[in-house]
Each structure stands twice: as C-alpha cells, then as structure tokens.
Amino acid sequence: AKYDFLQCAGRCWRRVLYFAPAESEAEFSELIGSLGQDTAKRWQLQVMKGNGNGGTAGEGSDLGGFLSHALATNNSDSVVIFIGTDCVTLSQQVFIDAHTHARSGAAFLCPATDGGYVLLALPPCATESVFDHVEWSTPQTCLSQRAAIEKQGIR
C-alpha cells in the first residue's frame, strides 16, 4: 500500500508525525487511523513548529528551522529519522538500514532524484546545527546537508 512505510518502524521506536499546516490535523489523524488501531496508537501527531520565531510551517520559516526544532524537542539518547512525504516508495529495509547506521554513530541520507533527500537518520550525538547552512529546495540540498553533518563531526 502507499503508506506502508508508516507501519514498518520497529515496535519500540517512538513515532512522531510532524505536520503542517495546523489546520490539516484531521487529515493526518485520518491517515494514521487508516493504518489500523495497533499501528495508529503508536504514533503521536504534532504540528510542525519553527525554530526561533515560534511560527508554524507555512508562516515563512524555513525547513531547517522546523527540523532543528523537531530534533531539539525529540532527541535525547535516541536515533531520529526524518522522512519526507515523497518517501512512500522506500522499503522497510531502508528504514532498518537507516536506524542501524544512526545507532552506530553515522548519519544516513537517502537522496532524491531532484538533489534533495527523502530520508535522514541522525545519531543521538547530532545537534540542531546539522541543519545550519543547508541549501533547501535546490539541487544541492542533499550535498549541503551532507556537508553540514560532516562539519559536526558525524560520518
């Protein structure tokens, strides 16, 4: 099915679906609910908030600010995996590989055909600065994300 990737995370993984705009909560709640009760109860929905200005997505903040805020809010001693809505074709094995790499201290990027990326897994040591100076929505997004990760000393 189209959203199988939402079901494939390990049973012990914390799952948070950030969404925007805030008015779309009912749509995302319905999407998660359509996966069945057992899967749906393992997901938490949160409105995507910006870094610094307190705004929500669609109010002028950049993607890096939203991802930084999400990382700062959720990263403790856990791997954090960011996925885009264009990741629907990823297999369960990609998620397992991403988690394994990040657990070992390495970042894992799954590039998109347009120069961006559809999945980013970060190890527990990653800080919000991994999103500094990333060139969003350009053919260099994935490359600049890799450079920001390496600048933080993460392989």
Contact map, one row per residue, 1 for C-alpha under 8 A:
11110000000000000000000000000000000000000000000000000000000000000000000000000000000000000000000000000000000000000000000000000000000000000000000000000000000
11110000000000000000000000000000000000000000000000000000000000000000000000000000000000011000000000000000000000000000000000000000000000000000000000000000000
11111110000000000000000000000000000000000000000000000000000000000000000000000000000000010000000000000000000000000000000000000000000000000000000000000000000
11111111000000000000000000000000000000000000000000000000000000000000000000000000000000010000000000000000000000000000000000000000000000000000000000000000000
00111111100000000000000000000000000000000000000000000000000000000000000000000000000000111111000000000000000000000000000000000000000000000000000000000000000
00111111100000000000000000000000000000000000000000000000000000000000000000000000000000000000000000000000000000000000000000000000000000000000000000000000000
00111111100000000000000000000000001000100000000000000000000000000000000000000000000000000000000000000000000000000000000000000000000000000000000000000000000
00011111110000000000000000000000000000000000000000000000000000000000000000000000000000000001001000000000000000000000000000000000000000000000000000000000000
00001111111010100000000000000000000000000000000000000000000000000000000000000000000000000001001100000000000000000000000000000000000000000000000000000000000
00000001111110000000000000000000000000000000000000000000000000000000000000000000000000000000000000000000000000000000000000000000000000000000000000000000000
00000000111110000000000000000000000000000000000000000000000000000000000000000000000000000000000000000000000000000000000000000000000000000000000000000000000
00000000011111000000000000000000000000000000000000000000000000000000000000000000000000000000000000000000000000000000000000000000000000000000000000000000000
00000000111111100000000000000000000000000000000000000000000000000000000000000000000000000000000000000000000000000000000000000000000000000000000000000000000
00000000000111110000000000000000000000000110000000000000000000000000000000000000000000000000000000000000000000000000000000000000000000000000000000000000000
00000000100011111000000000000000000000000111000000000000000000000000000000000000000000000000000000000000000000000000000000000000000000000000000000000000000
00000000000001111100000000000000000000000011110000000000000000000000000000000000000000000000000000000000000000000000000000000000000000000000000000000000000
00000000000000111110000000000000000000000011110000000000000000000000000000000000000000000000000000000000000000000000000000000000000000000000000000000000000
00000000000000011111000000000000000000000000111100000000000000000000000000000000000000000000000000000000000000000000000000000000000000000000000000000000000
00000000000000001111110110010000000000000000111100000000000000000000000000000000000000000000000000000000000000000000000000000000000000000000000000000000000
00000000000000000111111110000000000000000000001100000001110000000000000000000000000000000000000000000000000000000000000000000000000000000000000000000000000
00000000000000000011111110000000000000000000001100000001110000000000000000000000000000000000000000000000000000000000000000000000000000000000000000000000000
00000000000000000011111110000000000000000000001100000001000000000000000000000000000000000000000000000000000000000000000000000000000000000000000000000000000
00000000000000000001111111000000000000000000000000000000000000000000000000000000000000000000000000000000000000000000000000000000000000000000000000000000000
00000000000000000011111111110000000000000000000000000000000000000000000000000000000000000000000000000000000000000000000000000000000000000000000000000000000
00000000000000000011111111111000000000000000101000000000000000000000000000000000000000000000000000000000000000000000000000000000000000000000000000000000000
00000000000000000000001111111100000000000000000000000000000000000000000000000000000000000000000000000000000000000000000000000000000000000000000000000000000
00000000000000000000000111111110000000000000000000000000000000000000000000000000000000000000000000000000000000000000000000000000000000000000000000000000000
00000000000000000010000111111111000000000000100000000000000000000000000000000000000000000000000000000000000000000000000000000000000000000000000000000000000
00000000000000000000000011111111100000000000100000000000000000000000000000000000000000000000000000000000000000000000000000000000000000000000000000000000000
00000000000000000000000001111111110000000000000000000000000000000000000000000000000000000000000000000000000000000000000000000000000000000000000000000000000
00000000000000000000000000111111111000000000000000000000000000000000000000000000000000000000000000000000000000000000000000000000000000000000000000000000000
00000000000000000000000000011111111100110010000000000000000000000000000000000000000000000000000000000000000000000000000000000000000000000000000000000000000
00000000000000000000000000001111111110010000000000000000000000000000000000000000000000000000000000000000000000000000000000000000000000000000000000000000000
00000000000000000000000000000111111100010000000000000000000000000000000000000000000000000000000000000000000000000000000000000000000000000000000000000000000
00000010000000000000000000000011111110110000000000000000000000000000000000000000000000000000000000000000000000000000000000000000000000000000000000000000000
00000000000000000000000000000001111111110000000000000000000000000000000000000000000000000000000000000000000000000000000000000000000000000000000000000000000
00000000000000000000000000000000101111111000000000000000000000000000000000000000000000000000000000000000000000000000000000000000000000000000000000000000000
00000000000000000000000000000000000111111100000000000000000000000000000000000000000000000000000000000000000000000000000000000000000000000000000000000000000
00000010000000000000000000000001001111111110000000000000000000000000000000000000000000000000000000000000000000000000000000000000000000000000000000000000000
00000000000000000000000000000001111111111110000000000000000000000000000000000000000000000000000000000000000000000000000000000000000000000000000000000000000
00000000000000000000000000000000000011111111000000000000000000000000000000000000000000000000000000000000000000000000000000000000000000000000000000000000000
00000000000001100000000000000000000001111111000000000000000000000000000000000000000000000000000000000000000000000000000000000000000000000000000000000000000
00000000000001111000000000000001000000111111100000000000000000000000000000000000000000000000000000000000000000000000000000000000000000000000000000000000000
00000000000000111000000000000000000000001111110000000000000000000000000000000000000000000000000000000000000000000000000000000000000000000000000000000000000
00000000000000011110000010011000000000000011111000000000000000000000000000000000000000000000000000000000000000000000000000000000000000000000000000000000000
00000000000000011110000000000000000000000001111100000000000000000000000000000000000000000000000000000000000000000000000000000000000000000000000000000000000
00000000000000000111110010000000000000000000111110000001000000000000000000000000000000000000000000000000000000000000000000000000000000000000000000000000000
00000000000000000111110000000000000000000000011111000001100000000100010000000000000000000000000000000000000000000000000000000000000000000000000000000000000
00000000000000000000000000000000000000000000001111100111100000000100110000000000000000000000000000000000000000000000000000000000000000000000000000000000000
00000000000000000000000000000000000000000000000111111111100011001100100000000000000000000000000000000000000000000000000000000000000000000000000000000000000
00000000000000000000000000000000000000000000000011111110000010001101100000000000000000000000000000000000000000000000000000000000000000000000000000000000000
00000000000000000000000000000000000000000000000001111100000000001000000000000000000000000000000000000000000000000000000000000000000000000000000000000000000
00000000000000000000000000000000000000000000000001111110000010000000000000000000000000000000000000000000000000000000000000000000000000000000000000000000000
00000000000000000000000000000000000000000000000011111111000000000000000000000000000000000000000000000000000000000000000000000000000000000000000000000000000
00000000000000000000000000000000000000000000000011101111101110000000000000000000000000000000000000000000000000000000000000000000000000000000000000000000000
00000000000000000001110000000000000000000000001111000111111010000000000000000000000000000000000000000000000000000000000000000000000000000000000000000000000
00000000000000000001100000000000000000000000000111000011111110000100000000000000000000000000000000000000000000000000000000000000000000000000000000000000000
00000000000000000001100000000000000000000000000000000001111110000000000000000000000000000000000000000000000000000000000000000000000000000000000000000000000
00000000000000000000000000000000000000000000000000000011111110000000000000000000000000000000000000000000000000000000000000000000000000000000000000000000000
00000000000000000000000000000000000000000000000000000010111111000000000000000000000000000000000000000000000000000000000000000000000000000000000000000000000
00000000000000000000000000000000000000000000000001101011111111101100000000000000000000000000000000000000000000000000000000000000000000000000000000000000000
00000000000000000000000000000000000000000000000001000000000111111100000000000000000000000000000000000000000000000000000000000000000000000000000000000000000
00000000000000000000000000000000000000000000000000000000000011111110000000000000000000000000000000000000000000000000000000000000000000010000000000000000000
00000000000000000000000000000000000000000000000000000000000001111111000000000000000000000000000000000000000000000000000000000000001101010000000000000000000
00000000000000000000000000000000000000000000000001110000000011111111100000000000000000000000000000000000000000000000000000000000001000000000000000000000000
00000000000000000000000000000000000000000000000111100000100011111111110000000000000000000000000000000000000000000000000000000000000000000000000000000000000
00000000000000000000000000000000000000000000000000000000000000111111111000000000000000000000000000000000000000000000000000000001001000000000000000000000000
00000000000000000000000000000000000000000000000000100000000000011111111100000000000000000000000000000000000000000000000000000011111000000000000000000000000
00000000000000000000000000000000000000000000000011100000000000001111111110000000000000000000000000000000000000000000000000000001000000000000000000000000000
00000000000000000000000000000000000000000000000110000000000000000111111111000000000000000000000000000000000000000000000000000000000000000000000000000000000
00000000000000000000000000000000000000000000000000000000000000000011111111100001000000000000000000000000000000000000000000000011000000000000000000000000000
00000000000000000000000000000000000000000000000000000000000000000001111111100000000000000000000000000000000000000000000000000011000000000000000000000000000
00000000000000000000000000000000000000000000000000000000000000000000111111100000000000000000000000000000000000000000000000000000000000000000000000000000000
00000000000000000000000000000000000000000000000000000000000000000000011111110001000000000000000000000000000000000000000000000000000000000000000000000000000
00000000000000000000000000000000000000000000000000000000000000000000001111111111000000000000000000000000000000000000000000010000000000000000000000000000000
00000000000000000000000000000000000000000000000000000000000000000000000001111100000000000000000000000000000000000000000000010000000000000000000000000000000
00000000000000000000000000000000000000000000000000000000000000000000000000111110000000000000000000000000000000000000000000011000000000000000000000000000000
00000000000000000000000000000000000000000000000000000000000000000000000000111111000000000000000000000000000000000000000000110000000000000000000000000000000
00000000000000000000000000000000000000000000000000000000000000000000000000101111100000000000000000100110000000000000000011110000000000000000000000000000000
00000000000000000000000000000000000000000000000000000000000000000000001001100111110000000000000000000000000000000000000011110000000000000000000000000000000
00000000000000000000000000000000000000000000000000000000000000000000000000000011111000000000000001100000000000000000001111000000000000000000000000000000000
00000000000000000000000000000000000000000000000000000000000000000000000000000001111100000000000000000000000000000000001110000000000000000000000000000000000
00000000000000000000000000000000000000000000000000000000000000000000000000000000111110100000000000000000000000000000011100000000000000000000000000000000000
00000000000000000000000000000000000000000000000000000000000000000000000000000000011111100000000000000000000000000000111000000000000000000000000000000000000
00000000000000000000000000000000000000000000000000000000000000000000000000000000001111110000000000000000000000000000010000000000000000000000000000000000000
00000000000000000000000000000000000000000000000000000000000000000000000000000000000111111000000000000000000000000000010000000000000000000000000000000000000
00001000000000000000000000000000000000000000000000000000000000000000000000000000001111111100000000000000000000000000011000000000000000000000000000000000000
01111000000000000000000000000000000000000000000000000000000000000000000000000000000011111100000000000000000000000000000000000000000000000000000000000000000
01001000000000000000000000000000000000000000000000000000000000000000000000000000000001111110000000000000000000000000000000000000000000000000000000000000000
00001000000000000000000000000000000000000000000000000000000000000000000000000000000000111111011000000000000000000000000000000000000000000000000000000000000
00001000000000000000000000000000000000000000000000000000000000000000000000000000000000001111111000000000000000000000000000000000000000000000000000000000000
00001001100000000000000000000000000000000000000000000000000000000000000000000000000000000111111100000000000000000000000000000000000000000000000000000000000
00000000000000000000000000000000000000000000000000000000000000000000000000000000000000000011111110000000000000000000000000000000000000000000000000000000000
00000000000000000000000000000000000000000000000000000000000000000000000000000000000000000111111111000000000000000000000000000000000000000000000000000000000
00000001100000000000000000000000000000000000000000000000000000000000000000000000000000000111111111100000000000000000000000000000000000000000000000000000000
00000000100000000000000000000000000000000000000000000000000000000000000000000000000000000001111111110000000000000000000000000000000000000000000000000000000
00000000000000000000000000000000000000000000000000000000000000000000000000000000000000000000111111111000000000000000000000000000000000000000000000000000000
00000000000000000000000000000000000000000000000000000000000000000000000000000000100000000000011111111100001110000000000110000000000000000000000000000000000
00000000000000000000000000000000000000000000000000000000000000000000000000000010100000000000001111111110000000000000000010000000000000000000000000000000000
00000000000000000000000000000000000000000000000000000000000000000000000000000000000000000000000111111111000000000000000000000000000000000000000000000000000
00000000000000000000000000000000000000000000000000000000000000000000000000000000000000000000000011111111111100000000000010100000000000000000000000000000000
00000000000000000000000000000000000000000000000000000000000000000000000000000010000000000000000001111111111100000000000011110000000000000000000000000000000
00000000000000000000000000000000000000000000000000000000000000000000000000000010000000000000000000111111110000000000000000110000000000000000000000000000000
00000000000000000000000000000000000000000000000000000000000000000000000000000000000000000000000000011111110000000000000000100000000000000000000000000000000
00000000000000000000000000000000000000000000000000000000000000000000000000000000000000000000000000001111111000000000000001111000000000000000000000000000011
00000000000000000000000000000000000000000000000000000000000000000000000000000000000000000000000000001111111100000000000001100000000000000000000000000000011
00000000000000000000000000000000000000000000000000000000000000000000000000000000000000000000000001001100111110000000000111100000000000000000000000001000011
00000000000000000000000000000000000000000000000000000000000000000000000000000000000000000000000001001100011111000000001111000000000000000000000000000000000
00000000000000000000000000000000000000000000000000000000000000000000000000000000000000000000000001000000001111100000111110000000000000000000010001000000000
00000000000000000000000000000000000000000000000000000000000000000000000000000000000000000000000000000000000111110000111100000000000000000000000000000000000
00000000000000000000000000000000000000000000000000000000000000000000000000000000000000000000000000000000000011111011111000000000000000000000010000000000000
00000000000000000000000000000000000000000000000000000000000000000000000000000000000000000000000000000000000001111111110000000000000000000000000000000000000
00000000000000000000000000000000000000000000000000000000000000000000000000000000000000000000000000000000000000111111000000000000000000000000000000000000000
00000000000000000000000000000000000000000000000000000000000000000000000000000000000000000000000000000000000000011111000000000000000000000110000000000000000
00000000000000000000000000000000000000000000000000000000000000000000000000000000000000000000000000000000000000111111100000000000000000000111111000000000000
00000000000000000000000000000000000000000000000000000000000000000000000000000000000000000000000000000000000000111111110000000000000000011111110000000000000
00000000000000000000000000000000000000000000000000000000000000000000000000000000000100000000000000000000000011110011111100000000000000000000110000000000000
00000000000000000000000000000000000000000000000000000000000000000000000000000000001111100000000000000000000011110001111100000000000000000000000000000000000
00000000000000000000000000000000000000000000000000000000000000000000000000000000111100100000000000000000000111100000111110000000000000000000000000000000000
00000000000000000000000000000000000000000000000000000000000000000000000000000000111000000000000001000000001111000000111111000000000000000000000000000000000
00000000000000000000000000000000000000000000000000000000000000000000000000000011110000000000000001101100001110000000001111100000000000000000000000000000000
00000000000000000000000000000000000000000000000000000000000000000000000000000011100000000000000000000100111100000000000111111100000000000000000000000000000
00000000000000000000000000000000000000000000000000000000000000000000000000000111000000000000000000001111111000000000000011111100000000000000000000000000000
00000000000000000000000000000000000000000000000000000000000000000000000000111111000000000000000000000110100000000000000001111100000000000000000000000000000
00000000000000000000000000000000000000000000000000000000000000000000000000001000000000000000000000000000100000000000000001111110000000000000000000000000000
00000000000000000000000000000000000000000000000000000000000000000000000000000000000000000000000000000000000000000000000001111111110000000000000000000001010
00000000000000000000000000000000000000000000000000000000000000000001001100000000000000000000000000000000000000000000000000001111110000000000000000000000000
00000000000000000000000000000000000000000000000000000000000000000011101100000000000000000000000000000000000000000000000000000111111100000000000000000000000
00000000000000000000000000000000000000000000000000000000000000000001000000000000000000000000000000000000000000000000000000000111111100000000000000010001000
00000000000000000000000000000000000000000000000000000000000000000001000000000000000000000000000000000000000000000000000000000111111100000000000010011011000
00000000000000000000000000000000000000000000000000000000000000011011000000000000000000000000000000000000000000000000000000000001111111000000000010011000000
00000000000000000000000000000000000000000000000000000000000000010000000000000000000000000000000000000000000000000000000000000001111111000000000000010000000
00000000000000000000000000000000000000000000000000000000000000000000000000000000000000000000000000000000000000000000000000000000001111100000000100010000000
00000000000000000000000000000000000000000000000000000000000000010000000000000000000000000000000000000000000000000000000000000000001111110000100110010000000
00000000000000000000000000000000000000000000000000000000000000000000000000000000000000000000000000000000000000000000000000000000000011111101100110000000000
00000000000000000000000000000000000000000000000000000000000000110000000000000000000000000000000000000000000000000001000000000000000001111101100000000000000
00000000000000000000000000000000000000000000000000000000000000000000000000000000000000000000000000000000000000000001000000000000000000111110100000000000000
00000000000000000000000000000000000000000000000000000000000000000000000000000000000000000000000000000000000000000111000000000000000000111111100000000000000
00000000000000000000000000000000000000000000000000000000000000000000000000000000000000000000000000000000000000000111000000000000000000001111110000000000000
00000000000000000000000000000000000000000000000000000000000000000000000000000000000000000000000000000000000000000011000000000000000000110111111100000000000
00000000000000000000000000000000000000000000000000000000000000000000000000000000000000000000000000000000000000000011100000000000000001111111111110000000000
00000000000000000000000000000000000000000000000000000000000000000000000000000000000000000000000000000000000010100011100000000000000000000011111111000000000
00000000000000000000000000000000000000000000000000000000000000000000000000000000000000000000000000000000000000000010000000000000000000000001111111100000000
00000000000000000000000000000000000000000000000000000000000000000000000000000000000000000000000000000000000000000000000000000000000011100001111111110000000
00000000000000000000000000000000000000000000000000000000000000000000000000000000000000000000000000000000000000000000000000000000011001100000111111111000000
00000000000000000000000000000000000000000000000000000000000000000000000000000000000000000000000000000000000010000000000000000000000000000000011111111100000
00000000000000000000000000000000000000000000000000000000000000000000000000000000000000000000000000000000000000000000000000000000000000000000001111111110000
00000000000000000000000000000000000000000000000000000000000000000000000000000000000000000000000000000000000000000000000000000000111111000000000111111111000
00000000000000000000000000000000000000000000000000000000000000000000000000000000000000000000000000000000001000000000000000000000011000000000000011111111111
00000000000000000000000000000000000000000000000000000000000000000000000000000000000000000000000000000000000000000000000000000000000000000000000001111111111
00000000000000000000000000000000000000000000000000000000000000000000000000000000000000000000000000000000000000000000000000000000010000000000000000111111110
00000000000000000000000000000000000000000000000000000000000000000000000000000000000000000000000000000000000000000000000000000100110000000000000000011111110
00000000000000000000000000000000000000000000000000000000000000000000000000000000000000000000000000000000000000000000000000000000000000000000000000001111111
00000000000000000000000000000000000000000000000000000000000000000000000000000000000000000000000000000000111000000000000000000100000000000000000000001111111
00000000000000000000000000000000000000000000000000000000000000000000000000000000000000000000000000000000111000000000000000000000000000000000000000001100111
